[in-house]
Amino acid sequence: MRITLLINYDAAALLALAYLQPALSKHQVCVFYTRHTAKVTVSPMLADLSQFDAKLTHQAESAIAAFSLERLDDINGVDFARYQQTKPDLVISIRHMRILHDAAIAVPKHGVINLHSGALPAYQGVMATFWALLNQEEHLGTTLHYIENSAIDQGAIIASSHTPARYDHSYLWNVLNIYSAGCANVIDAVGRLHNGEPLDARAQAGGGAYFSFPDHAALTSFQLPLFDPSDTLTRFLPRRAH
């Protein structure tokens, strides 16, 4: 299959690529990335997290060397033609920082699937792991779902994962820790589509909440460090990628 990935250039997204790399090696893959930093400048705490995340990102770059990454910031506008040229059978979105419009969603014949770093519908939006930890959830989730329109994190659910929350580690550690299980669901979905099997997807049931970047009150009430200086991506990278 021809697969186009839409990612953000951060540690968690590159870690996800490292997990996906062996399974995607049999496919024709194109990777587009965004860089998004404007929001984190609102809070010094989030700015520090972003700077530390950038250090971890460098640890992943050698692990994803098999991929050729291209920056694509305006997928719905001036960059649409470049995206369309990839003629994807499937688009996979992971931490991508752009809302896709109908024209972009309509390009791949198998649709657009998104790996969201939170349990849906309960935790829509950004930094879902932060809000789940703030709410003292026992498990942290990922949700693989279709992007059906420009509504954020509301498409039909293909698969979910549930990873124990670790309150003896940092927020960032917990974010990185959920991607192994989440990417396993992506690999399963790709395999099914490659074999001509439809993906079983169910509409989201029940209400949820949309979360944005935490404000000062939420950050100061958070009981865990956002990151620990000893956090490393090496602990999470697949052994073959070290």
Disulfide bonds with the S-S distance in Angstrom:
none
